[in-house]
Amino acid sequence: MKAVSEVIAPLSGEVIEVNEALGDGPEAINDDPYGAGWMVKVRLSDPSESGALLDAAAYESLLG
């Protein structure tokens, strides 16, 4: 199944690839988010926007 919809994201860009394997095994999102559980690949319109994002360690620290 294919669909077109808007994605709310902190960066502007274009989705260039979708991990179709998640349709058969969505648990990979939780089990291996930095490996097999990736969701999309995005071509950034303005890569400098990524400077305002937190890395994983900073985000975990924010959550406490």
C-alpha positions in Angstrom: 0.0 0.0 0.0 1.3 3.5 -0.8 0.0 6.7 0.5 0.9 10.4 0.3 0.6 12.5 3.5 2.4 15.4 5.2 4.8 14.6 7.9 5.3 17.0 10.9 9.1 17.3 11.4 11.6 19.7 12.9 13.5 19.8 9.6 12.4 20.7 6.0 13.1 18.2 3.3 11.9 15.4 1.1 11.4 11.7 2.0 13.6 9.8 -0.4 13.2 6.3 1.0 10.8 4.4 3.2 11.7 1.2 5.1 9.1 -1.1 3.6 10.3 -4.0 5.8 8.6 -2.4 8.8 5.2 -3.5 7.3 6.1 -7.1 8.1 8.0 -6.4 11.3 7.2 -3.1 13.0 8.7 -4.2 16.3 12.1 -3.4 14.8 11.3 0.3 15.5 11.6 -0.4 19.2 14.1 -3.3 19.1 16.6 -1.7 16.7 15.8 2.0 16.0 19.3 2.8 14.9 19.6 -0.3 12.6 16.8 -2.3 11.1 14.1 -0.1 12.6 14.8 3.0 10.7 11.6 4.5 9.2 12.6 7.0 6.5 15.5 8.6 4.8 15.2 12.3 4.2 17.0 14.7 1.8 17.3 17.9 3.9 16.4 21.2 2.2 18.6 23.1 4.6 21.1 20.9 6.5 22.0 23.8 8.8 18.6 23.3 10.5 20.0 20.1 12.1 22.2 22.2 14.4 19.1 23.0 16.6 18.4 19.3 17.2 19.4 17.3 20.3 21.5 14.2 20.0 20.3 11.0 21.6 22.2 11.5 24.9 20.9 15.1 25.3 17.4 14.0 24.6 17.6 11.2 27.2 19.0 13.7 29.7 16.1 16.0 29.0 13.7 13.2 29.7 15.4 12.4 33.0 
